[in-house]
Amino acid sequence: MTKDTRKMDESEEIRYQVRMPKELKNAFLRVAEARDETGAQAVRGMIREYIQEHKDALQRSVLDEIES
């Protein structure tokens, strides 16, 4: 089982709510469905991509704390 498809223990799982216009949510779910994925799968994928693309900001932040 890959890390993306493994089942999470209930203690590892959280909910994250996002406010958005109804039309935006509906369009998002239509696109996710067209890609044969759920909205939750799409959001998790986008979060993983965001972390990969921007993790250098976290590293800089940690380095700034160390140097202070």
All heavy atoms as TSV, in Angstrom:
chain	resi	resn	atom	element	x	y	z
A	1	MET	N	N	0.842	-1.179	0.000
A	1	MET	CA	C	0.000	0.000	0.000
A	1	MET	C	C	0.885	1.240	0.000
A	1	MET	O	O	1.825	1.323	0.757
A	1	MET	CB	C	-0.867	-0.045	1.266
A	1	MET	CG	C	-2.123	0.746	1.155
A	1	MET	SD	S	-3.173	0.627	2.623
A	1	MET	CE	C	-3.726	-1.042	2.549
A	2	THR	N	N	0.599	2.215	-0.848
A	2	THR	CA	C	1.416	3.414	-0.897
A	2	THR	C	C	1.020	4.369	0.206
A	2	THR	O	O	-0.061	4.256	0.789
A	2	THR	CB	C	1.254	4.141	-2.253
A	2	THR	OG1	O	-0.069	4.662	-2.325
A	2	THR	CG2	C	1.559	3.221	-3.413
A	3	LYS	N	N	1.890	5.330	0.470
A	3	LYS	CA	C	1.593	6.297	1.517
A	3	LYS	C	C	0.358	7.127	1.178
A	3	LYS	O	O	-0.328	7.591	2.063
A	3	LYS	CB	C	2.784	7.200	1.784
A	3	LYS	CG	C	3.172	8.073	0.627
A	3	LYS	CD	C	4.372	8.909	0.960
A	3	LYS	CE	C	4.778	9.698	-0.273
A	3	LYS	NZ	N	5.972	10.438	-0.076
A	4	ASP	N	N	0.057	7.314	-0.108
A	4	ASP	CA	C	-1.101	8.103	-0.500
A	4	ASP	C	C	-2.419	7.360	-0.310
A	4	ASP	O	O	-3.452	7.978	-0.149
A	4	ASP	CB	C	-0.987	8.528	-1.960
A	4	ASP	CG	C	0.140	9.516	-2.179
A	4	ASP	OD1	O	0.544	10.170	-1.202
A	4	ASP	OD2	O	0.602	9.629	-3.320
A	5	THR	N	N	-2.370	6.025	-0.349
A	5	THR	CA	C	-3.617	5.276	-0.271
A	5	THR	C	C	-3.783	4.521	1.038
A	5	THR	O	O	-4.789	3.873	1.241
A	5	THR	CB	C	-3.714	4.264	-1.432
A	5	THR	OG1	O	-2.591	3.388	-1.380
A	5	THR	CG2	C	-3.751	4.974	-2.776
A	6	ARG	N	N	-2.804	4.611	1.943
A	6	ARG	CA	C	-2.931	3.870	3.201
A	6	ARG	C	C	-4.046	4.458	4.044
A	6	ARG	O	O	-4.334	5.633	3.983
A	6	ARG	CB	C	-1.611	3.873	3.972
A	6	ARG	CG	C	-1.268	5.200	4.593
A	6	ARG	CD	C	-0.002	5.069	5.429
A	6	ARG	NE	N	0.350	6.338	5.994
A	6	ARG	CZ	C	-0.095	6.789	7.172
A	6	ARG	NH1	N	-0.886	6.057	7.916
A	6	ARG	NH2	N	0.267	7.978	7.609
A	7	LYS	N	N	-4.682	3.613	4.804
A	7	LYS	CA	C	-5.734	4.076	5.704
A	7	LYS	C	C	-5.090	4.751	6.903
A	7	LYS	O	O	-4.108	4.276	7.445
A	7	LYS	CB	C	-6.579	2.893	6.182
A	7	LYS	CG	C	-7.417	2.274	5.102
A	7	LYS	CD	C	-8.807	2.737	5.257
A	7	LYS	CE	C	-9.665	1.981	4.263
A	7	LYS	NZ	N	-10.807	2.706	3.873
A	8	MET	N	N	-5.660	5.870	7.334
A	8	MET	CA	C	-5.146	6.559	8.501
A	8	MET	C	C	-5.905	6.091	9.729
A	8	MET	O	O	-7.100	5.830	9.668
A	8	MET	CB	C	-5.343	8.068	8.355
A	8	MET	CG	C	-4.458	8.700	7.325
A	8	MET	SD	S	-4.631	10.485	7.279
A	8	MET	CE	C	-6.148	10.650	6.363
A	9	ASP	N	N	-5.197	5.976	10.835
A	9	ASP	CA	C	-5.866	5.734	12.101
A	9	ASP	C	C	-6.713	6.955	12.402
A	9	ASP	O	O	-6.386	8.069	12.019
A	9	ASP	CB	C	-4.856	5.543	13.242
A	9	ASP	CG	C	-4.065	4.260	13.108
A	9	ASP	OD1	O	-4.562	3.324	12.452
A	9	ASP	OD2	O	-2.954	4.205	13.655
A	10	GLU	N	N	-7.816	6.761	13.123
A	10	GLU	CA	C	-8.672	7.893	13.466
A	10	GLU	C	C	-7.892	8.978	14.194
A	10	GLU	O	O	-8.150	10.156	14.042
A	10	GLU	CB	C	-9.849	7.420	14.314
A	10	GLU	CG	C	-10.767	6.486	13.566
A	10	GLU	CD	C	-12.177	6.998	13.491
A	10	GLU	OE1	O	-12.470	8.041	14.086
A	10	GLU	OE2	O	-12.974	6.341	12.830
A	11	SER	N	N	-6.903	8.590	15.005
A	11	SER	CA	C	-6.130	9.576	15.761
A	11	SER	C	C	-5.237	10.421	14.847
A	11	SER	O	O	-4.797	11.495	15.236
A	11	SER	CB	C	-5.278	8.878	16.816
A	11	SER	OG	O	-4.343	8.016	16.192
A	12	GLU	N	N	-4.949	9.960	13.639
A	12	GLU	CA	C	-4.099	10.695	12.701
A	12	GLU	C	C	-4.909	11.611	11.789
A	12	GLU	O	O	-4.346	12.451	11.111
A	12	GLU	CB	C	-3.322	9.717	11.811
A	12	GLU	CG	C	-2.320	8.880	12.533
A	12	GLU	CD	C	-1.625	7.917	11.582
A	12	GLU	OE1	O	-2.247	7.508	10.578
A	12	GLU	OE2	O	-0.480	7.583	11.851
A	13	GLU	N	N	-6.190	11.449	11.750
A	13	GLU	CA	C	-7.021	12.158	10.777
A	13	GLU	C	C	-7.650	13.399	11.401
A	13	GLU	O	O	-8.117	13.386	12.521
A	13	GLU	CB	C	-8.126	11.220	10.299
A	13	GLU	CG	C	-8.915	11.756	9.154
A	13	GLU	CD	C	-9.869	10.727	8.611
A	13	GLU	OE1	O	-9.395	9.756	7.998
A	13	GLU	OE2	O	-11.075	10.887	8.821
A	14	ILE	N	N	-7.633	14.496	10.646
A	14	ILE	CA	C	-8.290	15.723	11.083
A	14	ILE	C	C	-9.170	16.235	9.950
A	14	ILE	O	O	-9.039	15.812	8.806
A	14	ILE	CB	C	-7.269	16.811	11.479
A	14	ILE	CG1	C	-6.381	17.189	10.290
A	14	ILE	CG2	C	-6.419	16.385	12.633
A	14	ILE	CD1	C	-6.339	18.660	10.092
A	15	ARG	N	N	-10.047	17.140	10.274
A	15	ARG	CA	C	-10.870	17.805	9.266
A	15	ARG	C	C	-10.409	19.247	9.171
A	15	ARG	O	O	-10.046	19.861	10.162
A	15	ARG	CB	C	-12.344	17.776	9.651
A	15	ARG	CG	C	-12.929	16.405	9.555
A	15	ARG	CD	C	-14.440	16.480	9.779
A	15	ARG	NE	N	-14.998	15.159	9.687
A	15	ARG	CZ	C	-15.517	14.653	8.581
A	15	ARG	NH1	N	-15.553	15.364	7.481
A	15	ARG	NH2	N	-16.010	13.437	8.571
A	16	TYR	N	N	-10.422	19.773	7.953
A	16	TYR	CA	C	-10.027	21.154	7.704
A	16	TYR	C	C	-11.118	21.782	6.853
A	16	TYR	O	O	-11.347	21.337	5.721
A	16	TYR	CB	C	-8.679	21.173	6.981
A	16	TYR	CG	C	-8.099	22.554	6.814
A	16	TYR	CD1	C	-7.454	23.175	7.878
A	16	TYR	CD2	C	-8.187	23.225	5.610
A	16	TYR	CE1	C	-6.917	24.427	7.738
A	16	TYR	CE2	C	-7.650	24.485	5.458
A	16	TYR	CZ	C	-7.013	25.087	6.523
A	16	TYR	OH	O	-6.479	26.334	6.386
A	17	GLN	N	N	-11.799	22.755	7.399
A	17	GLN	CA	C	-12.909	23.368	6.676
A	17	GLN	C	C	-12.442	24.622	5.953
A	17	GLN	O	O	-11.619	25.376	6.467
A	17	GLN	CB	C	-14.035	23.730	7.635
A	17	GLN	CG	C	-14.680	22.513	8.261
A	17	GLN	CD	C	-15.829	22.902	9.172
A	17	GLN	OE1	O	-15.926	24.026	9.636
A	17	GLN	NE2	N	-16.702	21.951	9.426
A	18	VAL	N	N	-12.992	24.822	4.766
A	18	VAL	CA	C	-12.655	25.977	3.946
A	18	VAL	C	C	-13.948	26.629	3.485
A	18	VAL	O	O	-14.846	25.946	2.994
A	18	VAL	CB	C	-11.813	25.548	2.715
A	18	VAL	CG1	C	-11.499	26.737	1.828
A	18	VAL	CG2	C	-10.551	24.843	3.148
A	19	ARG	N	N	-14.025	27.942	3.636
A	19	ARG	CA	C	-15.201	28.666	3.161
A	19	ARG	C	C	-14.955	29.111	1.726
A	19	ARG	O	O	-13.867	29.574	1.393
A	19	ARG	CB	C	-15.450	29.884	4.041
A	19	ARG	CG	C	-15.846	29.495	5.458
A	19	ARG	CD	C	-16.002	30.742	6.284
A	19	ARG	NE	N	-17.077	31.549	5.717
A	19	ARG	CZ	C	-18.140	31.959	6.380
A	19	ARG	NH1	N	-18.263	31.677	7.649
A	19	ARG	NH2	N	-19.066	32.670	5.789
A	20	MET	N	N	-15.967	28.926	0.892
A	20	MET	CA	C	-15.874	29.361	-0.496
A	20	MET	C	C	-17.280	29.516	-1.055
A	20	MET	O	O	-18.229	28.937	-0.526
A	20	MET	CB	C	-15.081	28.354	-1.334
A	20	MET	CG	C	-15.791	27.029	-1.555
A	20	MET	SD	S	-14.828	25.831	-2.459
A	20	MET	CE	C	-13.693	25.281	-1.202
A	21	PRO	N	N	-17.407	30.281	-2.123
A	21	PRO	CA	C	-18.720	30.414	-2.755
A	21	PRO	C	C	-19.203	29.052	-3.272
A	21	PRO	O	O	-18.400	28.218	-3.711
A	21	PRO	CB	C	-18.468	31.369	-3.924
A	21	PRO	CG	C	-17.203	32.084	-3.580
A	21	PRO	CD	C	-16.393	31.120	-2.772
A	22	LYS	N	N	-20.495	28.875	-3.219
A	22	LYS	CA	C	-21.111	27.622	-3.658
A	22	LYS	C	C	-20.729	27.276	-5.097
A	22	LYS	O	O	-20.436	26.121	-5.412
A	22	LYS	CB	C	-22.626	27.744	-3.526
A	22	LYS	CG	C	-23.396	26.492	-3.793
A	22	LYS	CD	C	-24.880	26.763	-3.551
A	22	LYS	CE	C	-25.672	25.490	-3.630
A	22	LYS	NZ	N	-27.103	25.741	-3.344
A	23	GLU	N	N	-20.697	28.286	-5.961
A	23	GLU	CA	C	-20.378	28.058	-7.372
A	23	GLU	C	C	-18.948	27.533	-7.532
A	23	GLU	O	O	-18.680	26.677	-8.371
A	23	GLU	CB	C	-20.543	29.343	-8.189
A	23	GLU	CG	C	-21.954	29.893	-8.201
A	23	GLU	CD	C	-22.320	30.661	-6.932
A	23	GLU	OE1	O	-21.413	31.132	-6.204
A	23	GLU	OE2	O	-23.525	30.768	-6.657
A	24	LEU	N	N	-18.029	28.053	-6.727
A	24	LEU	CA	C	-16.641	27.603	-6.781
A	24	LEU	C	C	-16.536	26.148	-6.340
A	24	LEU	O	O	-15.856	25.342	-6.978
A	24	LEU	CB	C	-15.758	28.495	-5.903
A	24	LEU	CG	C	-14.268	28.164	-5.871
A	24	LEU	CD1	C	-13.647	28.303	-7.253
A	24	LEU	CD2	C	-13.557	29.079	-4.872
A	25	LYS	N	N	-17.229	25.807	-5.270
A	25	LYS	CA	C	-17.222	24.417	-4.788
A	25	LYS	C	C	-17.792	23.481	-5.845
A	25	LYS	O	O	-17.217	22.418	-6.124
A	25	LYS	CB	C	-18.023	24.280	-3.497
A	25	LYS	CG	C	-18.072	22.847	-3.011
A	25	LYS	CD	C	-19.023	22.669	-1.849
A	25	LYS	CE	C	-19.146	21.194	-1.518
A	25	LYS	NZ	N	-20.269	20.909	-0.652
A	26	ASN	N	N	-18.904	23.861	-6.447
A	26	ASN	CA	C	-19.535	23.009	-7.456
A	26	ASN	C	C	-18.619	22.808	-8.664
A	26	ASN	O	O	-18.487	21.693	-9.175
A	26	ASN	CB	C	-20.880	23.588	-7.886
A	26	ASN	CG	C	-21.917	23.500	-6.781
A	26	ASN	OD1	O	-21.797	22.701	-5.856
A	26	ASN	ND2	N	-22.933	24.339	-6.854
A	27	ALA	N	N	-17.965	23.877	-9.115
A	27	ALA	CA	C	-17.045	23.767	-10.253
A	27	ALA	C	C	-15.862	22.874	-9.883
A	27	ALA	O	O	-15.443	22.027	-10.681
A	27	ALA	CB	C	-16.558	25.155	-10.672
A	28	PHE	N	N	-15.328	23.048	-8.677
A	28	PHE	CA	C	-14.208	22.234	-8.206
A	28	PHE	C	C	-14.580	20.752	-8.201
A	28	PHE	O	O	-13.834	19.906	-8.712
A	28	PHE	CB	C	-13.797	22.680	-6.799
A	28	PHE	CG	C	-12.840	21.750	-6.131
A	28	PHE	CD1	C	-11.523	21.667	-6.554
A	28	PHE	CD2	C	-13.244	20.955	-5.077
A	28	PHE	CE1	C	-10.626	20.798	-5.936
A	28	PHE	CE2	C	-12.369	20.094	-4.454
A	28	PHE	CZ	C	-11.052	20.011	-4.882
A	29	LEU	N	N	-15.763	20.426	-7.663
A	29	LEU	CA	C	-16.179	19.025	-7.600
A	29	LEU	C	C	-16.423	18.445	-8.980
A	29	LEU	O	O	-16.138	17.270	-9.218
A	29	LEU	CB	C	-17.417	18.883	-6.708
A	29	LEU	CG	C	-17.169	19.156	-5.218
A	29	LEU	CD1	C	-18.486	19.081	-4.437
A	29	LEU	CD2	C	-16.137	18.206	-4.644
A	30	ARG	N	N	-16.913	19.262	-9.917
A	30	ARG	CA	C	-17.105	18.776	-11.293
A	30	ARG	C	C	-15.760	18.442	-11.937
A	30	ARG	O	O	-15.618	17.420	-12.605
A	30	ARG	CB	C	-17.860	19.808	-12.136
A	30	ARG	CG	C	-19.346	19.865	-11.834
A	30	ARG	CD	C	-20.127	20.630	-12.904
A	30	ARG	NE	N	-19.580	21.936	-13.228
A	30	ARG	CZ	C	-19.918	23.075	-12.611
A	30	ARG	NH1	N	-20.804	23.058	-11.633
A	30	ARG	NH2	N	-19.389	24.214	-12.996
A	31	VAL	N	N	-14.772	19.295	-11.722
A	31	VAL	CA	C	-13.445	19.036	-12.286
A	31	VAL	C	C	-12.828	17.796	-11.647
A	31	VAL	O	O	-12.261	16.938	-12.333
A	31	VAL	CB	C	-12.521	20.265	-12.121
A	31	VAL	CG1	C	-11.083	19.927	-12.491
A	31	VAL	CG2	C	-13.040	21.432	-12.944
A	32	ALA	N	N	-12.929	17.684	-10.319
A	32	ALA	CA	C	-12.379	16.503	-9.630
A	32	ALA	C	C	-13.034	15.234	-10.155
A	32	ALA	O	O	-12.353	14.244	-10.442
A	32	ALA	CB	C	-12.580	16.628	-8.118
A	33	GLU	N	N	-14.341	15.268	-10.322
A	33	GLU	CA	C	-15.056	14.096	-10.834
A	33	GLU	C	C	-14.591	13.755	-12.248
A	33	GLU	O	O	-14.397	12.586	-12.583
A	33	GLU	CB	C	-16.560	14.353	-10.818
A	33	GLU	CG	C	-17.368	13.155	-11.265
A	33	GLU	CD	C	-18.869	13.407	-11.223
A	33	GLU	OE1	O	-19.317	14.294	-10.478
A	33	GLU	OE2	O	-19.592	12.694	-11.942
A	34	ALA	N	N	-14.376	14.777	-13.069
A	34	ALA	CA	C	-13.905	14.540	-14.444
A	34	ALA	C	C	-12.518	13.902	-14.438
A	34	ALA	O	O	-12.160	13.182	-15.371
A	34	ALA	CB	C	-13.881	15.850	-15.223
A	35	ARG	N	N	-11.749	14.164	-13.384
A	35	ARG	CA	C	-10.422	13.561	-13.248
A	35	ARG	C	C	-10.480	12.238	-12.491
A	35	ARG	O	O	-9.463	11.672	-12.141
A	35	ARG	CB	C	-9.483	14.531	-12.526
A	35	ARG	CG	C	-9.182	15.786	-13.325
A	35	ARG	CD	C	-8.351	16.788	-12.524
A	35	ARG	NE	N	-7.285	16.173	-11.738
A	35	ARG	CZ	C	-6.029	16.016	-12.160
A	35	ARG	NH1	N	-5.696	16.436	-13.352
A	35	ARG	NH2	N	-5.123	15.464	-11.384
A	36	ASP	N	N	-11.685	11.755	-12.235
A	36	ASP	CA	C	-11.913	10.483	-11.545
A	36	ASP	C	C	-11.298	10.467	-10.148
A	36	ASP	O	O	-10.640	9.515	-9.741
A	36	ASP	CB	C	-11.374	9.308	-12.370
A	36	ASP	CG	C	-11.935	7.965	-11.900
A	36	ASP	OD1	O	-13.068	7.955	-11.364
A	36	ASP	OD2	O	-11.234	6.950	-12.033
A	37	GLU	N	N	-11.503	11.570	-9.425
A	37	GLU	CA	C	-11.066	11.633	-8.039
A	37	GLU	C	C	-12.104	12.383	-7.221
A	37	GLU	O	O	-12.930	13.104	-7.770
A	37	GLU	CB	C	-9.683	12.287	-7.903
A	37	GLU	CG	C	-9.602	13.713	-8.379
A	37	GLU	CD	C	-8.185	14.270	-8.342
A	37	GLU	OE1	O	-7.258	13.589	-7.865
A	37	GLU	OE2	O	-7.995	15.393	-8.808
A	38	THR	N	N	-12.062	12.179	-5.931
A	38	THR	CA	C	-12.974	12.901	-5.055
A	38	THR	C	C	-12.395	14.281	-4.776
A	38	THR	O	O	-11.205	14.532	-4.994
A	38	THR	CB	C	-13.166	12.167	-3.719
A	38	THR	OG1	O	-11.917	12.165	-3.006
A	38	THR	CG2	C	-13.659	10.740	-3.919
A	39	GLY	N	N	-13.231	15.154	-4.271
A	39	GLY	CA	C	-12.748	16.471	-3.878
A	39	GLY	C	C	-11.667	16.363	-2.813
A	39	GLY	O	O	-10.665	17.081	-2.858
A	40	ALA	N	N	-11.856	15.460	-1.862
A	40	ALA	CA	C	-10.873	15.277	-0.790
A	40	ALA	C	C	-9.532	14.814	-1.349
A	40	ALA	O	O	-8.471	15.294	-0.925
A	40	ALA	CB	C	-11.397	14.280	0.246
A	41	GLN	N	N	-9.560	13.908	-2.317
A	41	GLN	CA	C	-8.309	13.443	-2.935
A	41	GLN	C	C	-7.604	14.597	-3.640
A	41	GLN	O	O	-6.381	14.734	-3.554
A	41	GLN	CB	C	-8.590	12.320	-3.927
A	41	GLN	CG	C	-8.999	11.020	-3.284
A	41	GLN	CD	C	-9.515	10.011	-4.299
A	41	GLN	OE1	O	-10.200	10.368	-5.256
A	41	GLN	NE2	N	-9.182	8.746	-4.075
A	42	ALA	N	N	-8.375	15.419	-4.341
A	42	ALA	CA	C	-7.797	16.552	-5.051
A	42	ALA	C	C	-7.168	17.548	-4.083
A	42	ALA	O	O	-6.054	18.033	-4.305
A	42	ALA	CB	C	-8.868	17.246	-5.905
A	43	VAL	N	N	-7.865	17.827	-2.987
A	43	VAL	CA	C	-7.334	18.776	-1.996
A	43	VAL	C	C	-6.056	18.233	-1.368
A	43	VAL	O	O	-5.062	18.958	-1.242
A	43	VAL	CB	C	-8.389	19.103	-0.921
A	43	VAL	CG1	C	-7.772	19.852	0.249
A	43	VAL	CG2	C	-9.532	19.904	-1.522
A	44	ARG	N	N	-6.054	16.961	-0.987
A	44	ARG	CA	C	-4.838	16.378	-0.407
A	44	ARG	C	C	-3.677	16.456	-1.398
A	44	ARG	O	O	-2.555	16.787	-1.021
A	44	ARG	CB	C	-5.085	14.938	0.033
A	44	ARG	CG	C	-5.898	14.835	1.315
A	44	ARG	CD	C	-5.900	13.422	1.866
A	44	ARG	NE	N	-6.536	12.471	0.974
A	44	ARG	CZ	C	-7.838	12.165	0.992
A	44	ARG	NH1	N	-8.647	12.749	1.857
A	44	ARG	NH2	N	-8.329	11.277	0.149
A	45	GLY	N	N	-3.953	16.188	-2.664
A	45	GLY	CA	C	-2.907	16.282	-3.685
A	45	GLY	C	C	-2.376	17.699	-3.819
A	45	GLY	O	O	-1.164	17.908	-3.927
A	46	MET	N	N	-3.276	18.673	-3.813
A	46	MET	CA	C	-2.841	20.068	-3.924
A	46	MET	C	C	-2.017	20.484	-2.702
A	46	MET	O	O	-1.032	21.221	-2.842
A	46	MET	CB	C	-4.050	20.988	-4.089
A	46	MET	CG	C	-4.674	20.893	-5.466
A	46	MET	SD	S	-6.000	22.098	-5.724
A	46	MET	CE	C	-7.337	21.330	-4.818
A	47	ILE	N	N	-2.401	20.018	-1.529
A	47	ILE	CA	C	-1.641	20.346	-0.324
A	47	ILE	C	C	-0.248	19.740	-0.399
A	47	ILE	O	O	0.751	20.401	-0.080
A	47	ILE	CB	C	-2.394	19.884	0.939
A	47	ILE	CG1	C	-3.640	20.749	1.147
A	47	ILE	CG2	C	-1.479	19.932	2.164
A	47	ILE	CD1	C	-4.565	20.264	2.249
A	48	ARG	N	N	-0.153	18.493	-0.839
A	48	ARG	CA	C	1.168	17.859	-0.988
A	48	ARG	C	C	2.040	18.638	-1.977
A	48	ARG	O	O	3.224	18.877	-1.731
A	48	ARG	CB	C	1.017	16.415	-1.449
A	48	ARG	CG	C	0.528	15.495	-0.373
A	48	ARG	CD	C	0.520	14.032	-0.860
A	48	ARG	NE	N	-0.187	13.220	0.090
A	48	ARG	CZ	C	-1.452	12.821	-0.026
A	48	ARG	NH1	N	-2.154	13.142	-1.101
A	48	ARG	NH2	N	-2.019	12.087	0.896
A	49	GLU	N	N	1.467	19.047	-3.116
A	49	GLU	CA	C	2.208	19.823	-4.111
A	49	GLU	C	C	2.652	21.160	-3.539
A	49	GLU	O	O	3.796	21.594	-3.752
A	49	GLU	CB	C	1.352	20.054	-5.357
A	49	GLU	CG	C	1.138	18.817	-6.196
A	49	GLU	CD	C	0.180	19.065	-7.353
A	49	GLU	OE1	O	-0.055	20.251	-7.723
A	49	GLU	OE2	O	-0.345	18.080	-7.893
A	50	TYR	N	N	1.781	21.821	-2.799
A	50	TYR	CA	C	2.097	23.113	-2.196
A	50	TYR	C	C	3.278	22.979	-1.241
A	50	TYR	O	O	4.213	23.792	-1.259
A	50	TYR	CB	C	0.869	23.650	-1.449
A	50	TYR	CG	C	1.073	25.020	-0.865
A	50	TYR	CD1	C	0.815	26.166	-1.622
A	50	TYR	CD2	C	1.528	25.180	0.439
A	50	TYR	CE1	C	1.009	27.419	-1.082
A	50	TYR	CE2	C	1.724	26.436	0.979
A	50	TYR	CZ	C	1.463	27.553	0.217
A	50	TYR	OH	O	1.654	28.802	0.742
A	51	ILE	N	N	3.251	21.938	-0.427
A	51	ILE	CA	C	4.343	21.700	0.515
A	51	ILE	C	C	5.649	21.474	-0.231
A	51	ILE	O	O	6.686	22.054	0.111
A	51	ILE	CB	C	4.017	20.515	1.442
A	51	ILE	CG1	C	2.870	20.902	2.388
A	51	ILE	CG2	C	5.251	20.076	2.231
A	51	ILE	CD1	C	2.271	19.723	3.135
A	52	GLN	N	N	5.624	20.636	-1.259
A	52	GLN	CA	C	6.835	20.367	-2.047
A	52	GLN	C	C	7.387	21.644	-2.675
A	52	GLN	O	O	8.589	21.882	-2.654
A	52	GLN	CB	C	6.552	19.341	-3.145
A	52	GLN	CG	C	6.613	17.911	-2.695
A	52	GLN	CD	C	7.977	17.539	-2.162
A	52	GLN	OE1	O	8.098	17.206	-1.001
A	52	GLN	NE2	N	9.010	17.593	-2.975
A	53	GLU	N	N	6.496	22.457	-3.228
A	53	GLU	CA	C	6.927	23.661	-3.929
A	53	GLU	C	C	7.435	24.752	-2.985
A	53	GLU	O	O	8.250	25.583	-3.378
A	53	GLU	CB	C	5.773	24.225	-4.770
A	53	GLU	CG	C	5.425	23.358	-5.953
A	53	GLU	CD	C	4.195	23.847	-6.690
A	53	GLU	OE1	O	3.771	25.012	-6.473
A	53	GLU	OE2	O	3.649	23.072	-7.480
A	54	HIS	N	N	6.954	24.752	-1.746
A	54	HIS	CA	C	7.250	25.867	-0.847
A	54	HIS	C	C	7.983	25.460	0.429
A	54	HIS	O	O	8.126	26.283	1.330
A	54	HIS	CB	C	5.956	26.594	-0.484
A	54	HIS	CG	C	5.241	27.121	-1.682
A	54	HIS	ND1	N	5.678	28.217	-2.388
A	54	HIS	CD2	C	4.147	26.662	-2.331
A	54	HIS	CE1	C	4.877	28.432	-3.406
A	54	HIS	NE2	N	3.940	27.503	-3.400
A	55	LYS	N	N	8.479	24.240	0.497
A	55	LYS	CA	C	9.132	23.802	1.725
A	55	LYS	C	C	10.422	24.566	1.996
A	55	LYS	O	O	10.862	24.644	3.136
A	55	LYS	CB	C	9.372	22.296	1.724
A	55	LYS	CG	C	10.328	21.790	0.696
A	55	LYS	CD	C	10.428	20.290	0.778
A	55	LYS	CE	C	11.303	19.753	-0.330
A	55	LYS	NZ	N	11.333	18.303	-0.316
A	56	ASP	N	N	11.001	25.170	0.971
A	56	ASP	CA	C	12.203	25.971	1.191
A	56	ASP	C	C	11.913	27.168	2.095
A	56	ASP	O	O	12.780	27.622	2.833
A	56	ASP	CB	C	12.807	26.427	-0.131
A	56	ASP	CG	C	11.870	27.304	-0.937
A	56	ASP	OD1	O	10.682	26.954	-1.044
A	56	ASP	OD2	O	12.336	28.325	-1.465
A	57	ALA	N	N	10.690	27.686	2.083
A	57	ALA	CA	C	10.316	28.791	2.967
A	57	ALA	C	C	10.401	28.351	4.428
A	57	ALA	O	O	10.854	29.116	5.286
A	57	ALA	CB	C	8.909	29.281	2.652
A	58	LEU	N	N	10.000	27.133	4.711
A	58	LEU	CA	C	10.085	26.609	6.065
A	58	LEU	C	C	11.543	26.439	6.471
A	58	LEU	O	O	11.927	26.783	7.582
A	58	LEU	CB	C	9.345	25.273	6.175
A	58	LEU	CG	C	9.363	24.594	7.536
A	58	LEU	CD1	C	8.728	25.486	8.596
A	58	LEU	CD2	C	8.648	23.268	7.483
A	59	GLN	N	N	12.353	25.940	5.556
A	59	GLN	CA	C	13.772	25.765	5.849
A	59	GLN	C	C	14.426	27.111	6.139
A	59	GLN	O	O	15.213	27.237	7.070
A	59	GLN	CB	C	14.475	25.066	4.679
A	59	GLN	CG	C	14.035	23.623	4.530
A	59	GLN	CD	C	14.492	22.998	3.221
A	59	GLN	OE1	O	14.906	23.683	2.295
A	59	GLN	NE2	N	14.404	21.686	3.149
A	60	ARG	N	N	14.082	28.147	5.370
A	60	ARG	CA	C	14.626	29.486	5.621
A	60	ARG	C	C	14.188	30.000	6.977
A	60	ARG	O	O	14.966	30.595	7.709
A	60	ARG	CB	C	14.190	30.461	4.523
A	60	ARG	CG	C	14.974	30.318	3.236
A	60	ARG	CD	C	14.724	31.506	2.323
A	60	ARG	NE	N	13.312	31.743	2.053
A	60	ARG	CZ	C	12.637	31.232	1.032
A	60	ARG	NH1	N	13.240	30.445	0.175
A	60	ARG	NH2	N	11.365	31.520	0.865
A	61	SER	N	N	12.932	29.732	7.333
A	61	SER	CA	C	12.401	30.176	8.618
A	61	SER	C	C	13.163	29.525	9.769
A	61	SER	O	O	13.515	30.181	10.739
A	61	SER	CB	C	10.908	29.839	8.710
A	61	SER	OG	O	10.415	30.140	9.977
A	62	VAL	N	N	13.420	28.240	9.653
A	62	VAL	CA	C	14.163	27.523	10.690
A	62	VAL	C	C	15.580	28.062	10.776
A	62	VAL	O	O	16.110	28.287	11.869
A	62	VAL	CB	C	14.152	26.000	10.424
A	62	VAL	CG1	C	15.114	25.278	11.346
A	62	VAL	CG2	C	12.745	25.443	10.572
A	63	LEU	N	N	16.211	28.301	9.627
A	63	LEU	CA	C	17.570	28.846	9.629
A	63	LEU	C	C	17.604	30.241	10.265
A	63	LEU	O	O	18.536	30.566	11.006
A	63	LEU	CB	C	18.126	28.910	8.210
A	63	LEU	CG	C	18.492	27.572	7.587
A	63	LEU	CD1	C	18.906	27.766	6.124
A	63	LEU	CD2	C	19.600	26.890	8.363
A	64	ASP	N	N	16.590	31.053	9.981
A	64	ASP	CA	C	16.521	32.376	10.598
A	64	ASP	C	C	16.424	32.276	12.117
A	64	ASP	O	O	17.056	33.047	12.842
A	64	ASP	CB	C	15.324	33.176	10.056
A	64	ASP	CG	C	15.507	33.619	8.622
A	64	ASP	OD1	O	16.668	33.579	8.134
A	64	ASP	OD2	O	14.507	34.000	7.988
A	65	GLU	N	N	15.645	31.315	12.611
A	65	GLU	CA	C	15.522	31.123	14.056
A	65	GLU	C	C	16.854	30.690	14.670
A	65	GLU	O	O	17.223	31.160	15.739
A	65	GLU	CB	C	14.451	30.069	14.368
A	65	GLU	CG	C	13.046	30.552	14.129
A	65	GLU	CD	C	12.020	29.463	14.419
A	65	GLU	OE1	O	12.330	28.535	15.195
A	65	GLU	OE2	O	10.917	29.548	13.855
A	66	ILE	N	N	17.566	29.832	13.984
A	66	ILE	CA	C	18.841	29.339	14.489
A	66	ILE	C	C	19.864	30.469	14.540
A	66	ILE	O	O	20.644	30.585	15.484
A	66	ILE	CB	C	19.360	28.166	13.620
A	66	ILE	CG1	C	18.461	26.960	13.793
A	66	ILE	CG2	C	20.803	27.822	13.977
A	66	ILE	CD1	C	18.752	25.832	12.815
A	67	GLU	N	N	19.861	31.312	13.511
A	67	GLU	CA	C	20.842	32.387	13.423
A	67	GLU	C	C	20.530	33.548	14.338
A	67	GLU	O	O	21.381	34.385	14.580
A	67	GLU	CB	C	20.947	32.856	11.966
A	67	GLU	CG	C	21.541	31.782	11.053
A	67	GLU	CD	C	21.486	32.178	9.585
A	67	GLU	OE1	O	20.938	33.240	9.257
A	67	GLU	OE2	O	22.001	31.386	8.770
A	68	SER	N	N	19.324	33.634	14.844
A	68	SER	CA	C	18.941	34.753	15.728
A	68	SER	C	C	19.495	34.606	17.115
A	68	SER	O	O	19.830	33.633	17.627
A	68	SER	CB	C	17.428	34.856	15.825
A	68	SER	OG	O	16.903	35.173	14.577
